[in-house]
Amino acid sequence: MRRIRVAVIDDSAIVRQVVSELISHAADMEIACTAADPLFALPKMSDAWPDVIVLDIEMPRMDGITFLRKIMAERPTPVVICSSHTERGAQVTMQAMAAGAISIITKPRLGVRQFLHDVTSDLLAAIRTAAHANLRGLQAASGASSALPEARSAEPVVARAPRAGARMVAIGTSTGGTVALENVLRQMPADCPPLVIVQHMPEKFTAAFAERLDSFCIPEIREAQDGDRVLPGRALIAPGGSHMQLVRVASGWAVEVADGPLVNRHKPSVDVLFRSVAKLAGSSALGVIMTGMGDDGARGLKEMHDAGALTLGQDEASCVVYGMPKEAMRLGGVQEQLALPDIARRILELA
């Protein structure tokens, strides 16, 4: 079996050294090249183009986002962002995800060597996922999103249909989900149904993600806080590092945001959200599972389905990674499977 060829581009010699060592010990990977910045990397990559690029953001001469956009325009290649775990790093990384990066590995300012050893399994899993990602689905989603209205005052492209049942919508997604969610949320009108969302993402990054979406989407989009009301025209995104559940309050629903153990290796977990929605909202809910690696959310969506909820899944062709929706389909939890461009319209028809 041919090994995954990986290019590591980072201005930190320690990062290049440690990541190269970790990759060299993986039986299915090898280092294609390393470089301190993109201008050093390009001549090396042109000799033997890598399957995956592990890319820093802040580098001399050419920053990672500029390089990422260049690569995606000229020779699309899966990219794993290795970014600093800071507020500034989160904001910039969101731009990288919008430009086509597959996933994020965070790194601290200090203790980088030990940190990279601690997250070896996550790093290697991200590289493997990127190597098998559907870049055509990512590019199609990005292209469709860029064609949608930018301004808050713009009319959504989806027309409202008569209400058919569901009074709230729960969405779960992971790898490739930042672009997929942008595609869906850009099409939501001001009076869209209440939306509760889990996107697998580290701490601080969900706040930057929600802030970015809120800047150009019509509904209110925010990182959820404990006790936030679930209301029409509002999308609540579970914060990285915490689980989010639906809870009843006197006048309807709210969310509970709390710490807890990892579920399916994730916090927040889609299953945690979906199971709470199944229990409390039942047939009043609509569940949507979209692109992502693994099976988080598949069992929870089946529980929603069994509780009478309507359920949708993203199809394989439009997924960056057809993992979570595939498992949900296998379990019988998906009533309808749709291409990404059709999901927002169907949500509004059903809710």
C-alpha positions in Angstrom: 0.0 0.0 0.0 1.4 3.4 -1.0 2.2 5.6 2.0 0.7 9.0 2.5 3.3 11.6 1.6 3.2 14.6 4.0 4.8 18.0 3.6 5.3 19.9 6.9 5.6 23.7 6.5 6.2 25.5 9.8 8.7 28.2 10.8 9.4 26.3 14.1 12.3 23.9 13.7 11.0 22.0 16.8 7.6 21.5 15.1 9.2 20.3 11.9 11.4 17.9 13.7 8.8 16.4 16.0 6.1 16.1 13.4 8.6 14.5 11.0 9.6 12.0 13.7 5.9 11.1 14.5 5.1 10.6 10.8 8.2 8.5 10.2 7.0 6.1 12.9 3.6 5.6 11.2 3.6 2.6 8.9 1.3 4.3 6.4 3.0 7.7 6.1 6.3 9.3 5.1 7.7 12.8 4.9 7.7 14.3 1.5 9.5 17.5 2.5 9.8 20.0 5.3 10.2 23.8 5.0 10.3 26.9 7.2 7.8 28.8 4.9 5.8 28.3 1.7 8.4 29.9 -0.6 11.0 27.3 0.6 8.4 24.6 0.3 7.2 25.1 -3.2 10.3 24.0 -5.1 10.6 20.9 -2.9 6.9 20.1 -3.4 7.1 20.5 -7.1 9.6 17.6 -7.3 7.1 15.1 -5.7 3.8 16.6 -4.8 2.6 15.6 -1.3 -0.8 13.9 -0.5 -1.3 16.1 2.6 0.2 19.4 3.8 0.6 20.2 7.5 0.6 23.9 7.5 1.4 26.7 10.0 -0.5 30.0 9.7 2.0 32.7 10.9 5.2 32.4 8.9 7.7 34.8 7.4 7.6 35.9 3.7 4.3 34.2 2.9 1.6 33.4 5.5 -0.3 30.2 5.6 -3.6 31.6 4.4 -2.1 33.2 1.3 -0.3 29.9 0.5 -3.5 27.8 1.2 -5.5 30.0 -1.2 -2.8 29.7 -3.8 -2.7 25.9 -3.5 -6.5 25.5 -3.6 -6.6 27.6 -6.7 -3.8 26.0 -8.6 -3.4 22.4 -7.3 -6.0 21.5 -4.6 -4.4 19.5 -1.9 -5.7 18.4 1.6 -4.3 20.7 4.3 -4.2 20.2 8.0 -3.7 23.5 9.9 -1.3 23.5 12.8 -2.3 26.7 14.6 -1.6 28.4 17.9 -4.3 27.9 20.5 -5.0 31.6 21.1 -7.8 34.1 20.3 -5.8 35.5 17.5 -4.9 32.0 16.2 -8.6 31.1 16.3 -9.7 34.0 14.2 -7.0 33.5 11.6 -7.6 29.7 11.5 -11.3 30.3 10.7 -10.2 32.1 7.6 -8.0 29.1 6.7 -11.0 26.7 7.2 -13.1 28.9 4.9 -10.3 28.8 2.3 -10.3 25.0 2.2 -8.3 23.5 5.1 -9.6 20.1 6.2 -9.0 20.2 10.0 -7.2 21.9 12.8 -4.5 20.8 15.2 -3.8 23.4 17.9 -0.4 24.0 19.4 0.6 26.0 22.5 3.2 28.8 22.5 5.3 26.9 25.1 6.0 23.2 25.6 5.3 22.4 21.9 7.5 19.3 21.8 5.7 17.5 24.7 2.3 18.7 23.4 2.9 17.2 19.9 3.8 13.9 21.5 0.7 14.0 23.6 -1.6 14.5 20.6 0.2 12.1 18.3 -2.9 10.0 17.7 -5.0 13.1 16.9 -2.4 14.5 14.5 -2.0 11.2 12.6 -5.8 10.7 12.4 -6.2 14.2 11.0 -3.6 13.4 8.3 -5.3 10.1 7.4 -8.7 11.8 7.2 -7.3 14.6 5.1 -5.6 12.1 2.7 -9.0 10.5 2.0 -11.1 13.7 2.0 -13.4 14.6 -0.8 -11.9 17.9 -1.9 -14.5 18.2 -4.7 -17.3 18.3 -2.1 -15.4 20.9 -0.1 -14.8 23.1 -3.2 -18.4 22.7 -4.3 -19.6 23.8 -0.9 -17.2 26.7 -0.8 -18.2 27.8 -4.3 -21.9 27.6 -3.5 -21.5 29.5 -0.2 -19.5 32.3 -1.9 -22.3 32.8 -4.4 -24.9 33.3 -1.6 -25.7 36.8 -0.2 -23.1 38.4 2.0 -25.0 41.2 3.6 -27.4 40.9 6.5 -29.9 42.9 4.6 -29.9 40.5 1.7 -32.9 38.2 1.1 -32.2 34.5 1.8 -32.1 32.4 -1.3 -34.5 29.8 0.2 -38.2 30.6 0.1 -40.3 29.7 3.2 -42.8 26.9 2.8 -45.9 26.2 4.9 -45.0 24.9 8.4 -45.1 21.1 8.4 -44.2 20.0 12.0 -40.7 20.4 13.5 -40.3 23.4 15.9 -36.6 23.2 16.4 -33.5 21.9 14.5 -30.5 20.0 15.9 -27.4 19.8 13.6 -24.2 17.8 14.1 -21.1 17.9 12.0 -17.3 17.5 12.1 -14.6 17.4 9.4 -15.6 19.7 6.6 -18.4 21.0 8.7 -17.3 24.6 8.9 -17.9 25.1 5.2 -21.1 23.0 5.2 -22.6 24.9 8.1 -21.8 28.2 6.4 -23.6 27.0 3.3 -26.7 26.1 5.4 -26.8 29.1 7.7 -26.3 31.6 4.9 -29.6 30.4 3.5 -31.6 30.9 6.8 -34.1 33.8 7.0 -34.5 36.0 10.0 -37.5 33.9 11.2 -35.7 30.6 10.8 -36.5 27.8 13.3 -34.4 27.6 16.4 -31.1 25.9 15.6 -28.8 24.1 18.1 -25.5 22.9 16.6 -22.5 20.8 17.5 -19.4 21.3 15.3 -16.3 19.4 16.5 -13.8 22.1 17.2 -11.3 23.1 19.9 -11.9 25.7 22.7 -11.8 29.3 21.5 -12.3 28.3 17.9 -16.1 27.9 18.2 -16.4 31.5 19.4 -14.4 32.7 16.4 -16.4 30.5 14.1 -19.7 31.8 15.5 -18.6 35.4 15.3 -17.5 35.0 11.7 -20.8 33.4 10.7 -22.8 36.0 12.6 -21.0 38.8 10.6 -22.7 37.8 7.3 -25.6 35.5 8.1 -29.1 36.9 8.7 -30.1 35.1 11.9 -28.3 35.6 15.2 -25.4 33.1 15.5 -23.6 32.8 18.7 -21.4 30.4 20.8 -23.8 29.0 23.3 -23.6 29.9 27.0 -25.3 27.9 29.8 -29.0 28.9 30.0 -29.3 30.5 26.6 -32.8 30.3 25.3 -33.5 28.3 22.1 -35.5 30.8 20.0 -36.5 31.4 16.4 -34.0 33.4 14.4 -31.1 32.1 16.6 -28.4 29.5 16.1 -26.5 28.3 19.2 -23.2 26.6 18.5 -21.8 24.4 21.3 -18.6 25.7 22.7 -15.4 23.7 22.2 -14.4 21.8 25.3 -18.0 21.6 26.7 -21.0 19.5 26.0 -24.4 21.1 25.1 -27.8 19.6 25.9 -31.4 20.7 25.4 -33.3 21.4 28.7 -36.8 22.5 29.4 -37.6 25.9 30.9 -40.9 27.5 31.9 -41.4 29.1 28.5 -39.9 26.5 26.2 -36.3 25.3 25.7 -32.8 26.4 26.6 -29.4 24.8 26.5 -27.2 23.5 29.3 -23.5 23.9 28.7 -21.3 21.9 31.0 -18.1 20.0 31.3 -18.0 16.2 31.2 -16.0 13.2 29.9 -15.3 12.8 26.2 -18.1 11.0 24.3 -17.0 9.3 21.1 -13.7 11.0 21.7 -15.3 14.4 21.4 -16.4 17.3 23.6 -18.8 18.7 22.5 -20.4 15.5 21.3 -23.2 15.4 18.7 -24.6 12.3 20.5 -25.0 14.2 23.7 -27.0 16.9 22.0 -29.1 14.6 19.8 -30.0 12.3 22.8 -31.2 15.3 24.8 -33.3 16.5 21.9 -34.8 13.0 21.4 -35.8 12.9 25.0 -37.2 16.4 25.4 -38.4 17.5 21.9 -39.3 14.2 20.3 -41.5 14.7 17.3 -41.2 18.5 17.6 -37.6 18.3 16.4 -35.7 17.9 13.1 -32.2 16.3 13.2 -29.5 16.8 10.6 -26.2 15.0 10.4 -23.6 16.2 8.0 -20.0 15.7 6.9 -17.6 14.2 9.5 -15.2 11.5 10.4 -16.3 8.7 12.7 -19.7 7.9 14.1 -20.5 10.7 16.6 -24.2 11.6 16.3 -25.3 8.4 14.5 -26.8 6.7 17.5 -28.2 10.0 18.8 -29.9 10.6 15.4 -31.4 7.1 15.5 -32.8 7.9 19.0 -34.3 11.1 17.6 -35.8 9.1 14.7 -37.3 6.6 17.1 -38.7 9.4 19.2 -40.7 10.7 16.2 -38.3 13.4 14.9 -37.7 14.1 11.3 -34.1 13.2 10.3 -31.9 14.3 7.4 -28.4 13.2 6.3 -25.9 14.7 3.9 -25.1 12.5 0.9 -21.7 11.0 0.2 -21.0 13.0 -2.9 -21.2 16.3 -1.1 -19.5 15.3 2.1 -15.9 16.1 2.7 -15.8 12.9 4.9 -18.7 10.5 4.6 -18.4 9.0 8.1 -21.0 10.3 10.5 -23.9 10.3 7.9 -22.9 6.9 6.6 -23.1 5.4 10.1 -26.4 7.1 10.7 -27.7 5.6 7.5 -26.5 2.2 8.5 -28.3 2.4 11.8 -31.5 3.4 10.1 -31.6 6.9 11.6 -31.7 8.9 8.4 -35.1 9.4 6.7 -33.9 11.5 3.8 -30.4 11.8 2.3 -29.7 15.1 0.5 -26.9 16.9 -1.2 -25.5 19.9 0.8 -27.1 22.6 -1.4 -30.5 21.1 -0.7 -30.3 20.8 3.0 -31.3 24.4 4.0 -34.3 24.3 1.7 -35.5 21.0 3.2 -35.0 22.3 6.7 -37.3 25.2 6.0 -39.9 23.0 4.3 -40.1 20.7 7.3 -39.7 23.2 10.2 
